[in-house]
Amino acid sequence: NVRVTARAGTERLTWALRTSCSDASTDLRCIQAGPADGTVYQVPAGTYYLVVEGPSTREVDFDLNVELLPPSPPPAGDLCSDPIELTPGTYHIGSFLDFQDDVDISCGFRYREAVHSFTIDEASDVTILLEGTASTSMSLRTACEDGASQLICAVGNPSRARLRGLAAGTYYVIAESPSGGSYRVRVETSTPPTLPVAVSGNEDCSTAHVIPETGGVFTG
C-alpha cells in the first residue's frame, strides 16, 4: 500500500500516482483536497511517479509525506464491487477518511466517496438521509458504475432524497464529501407507495383542493 499526504496549510492540492510520468491515463489514483491524503492499495512492485500540483494563481510551499505499508485490500465501500449494505430503518455510521475518489457523480466534484447498497422486495416510497461534518453529495442509481442510471443527486448538510414508487430491486447510494470526517446515512421505505392524485379546477381560494390529514402527492 502507498499512502500519500500533500499539505500546504489550508490550500487545496492535487496529486496523482501513475506508472508513466507524462501519461495521465496511467493514473492509479488522483486526489484533490486540503490536505490531499489517500491510499493506493496493493500496488505491484515497480517504478511509479507522483505528480503534485498546487493552485494555478500562485506558488505555495508544501510538505509531501509518502509511506510504504504492507499490502491490504481497500475497505468495504471504497469500490462499486464491494458496497456497504444498508438496512432500511437503521443508520449506518462511518468515516470518509479511509475512502478514495473512484466514482463520479453529477452533483459532486472529485471528492472521496463511500458506496452503499440496499434492496427492496416490492415497490416502495424511499427516503434517504445523509448527514456529515461538512456539506455532502448523494447519488442514487440502479447501476453503481453507470452514471446514466442515476435517479437523483442531492447536495446539502444534510442531503436528502425522496422517491415515490421505487420498483423492487437493488439500488446504490454513493455518498461524497470534501471532508474526511464522519457521516451517517439512513434509508426509510414505505409500502404501499403513495399514488399521485390528479387535481384540477382549483382556480382560487373557494375551489381549493383539500389535502387530507394523511398528506399525499398531487399533480396538476
HELIX and SHEET records of a PDB file:
HELIX    1   1 ALA A   24  THR A   26  5                                   3    
HELIX    2   2 PHE A   96  ASP A   98  5                                   3    
HELIX    3   3 GLY A  147  SER A  149  5                                   3    
HELIX    4   4 CYS A  205  THR A  207  5                                   3    
SHEET    1   A 3 ALA A  36  VAL A  40  0                                        
SHEET    2   A 3 VAL A   2  ARG A   7 -1                                        
SHEET    3   A 3 ASP A  63  LEU A  68 -1                                        
SHEET    1   B 3 ASP A  27  ALA A  33  0                                        
SHEET    2   B 3 LEU A  13  ARG A  18 -1                                        
SHEET    3   B 3 TYR A  49  GLU A  53 -1                                        
SHEET    1   C 5 ILE A  84  GLU A  85  0                                        
SHEET    2   C 5 ARG A 112  ILE A 120  1                                        
SHEET    3   C 5 GLY A 169  SER A 177 -1                                        
SHEET    4   C 5 THR A 136  ARG A 141 -1                                        
SHEET    5   C 5 GLN A 150  GLY A 156 -1                                        
SHEET    1   D 4 HIS A  92  SER A  95  0                                        
SHEET    2   D 4 SER A 182  SER A 190 -1                                        
SHEET    3   D 4 SER A 124  GLY A 132 -1                                        
SHEET    4   D 4 SER A 159  LEU A 166 -1                                        
SHEET    1   E 2 VAL A 197  ALA A 198  0                                        
SHEET    2   E 2 PHE A 218  THR A 219  1                                        
END                                                                             
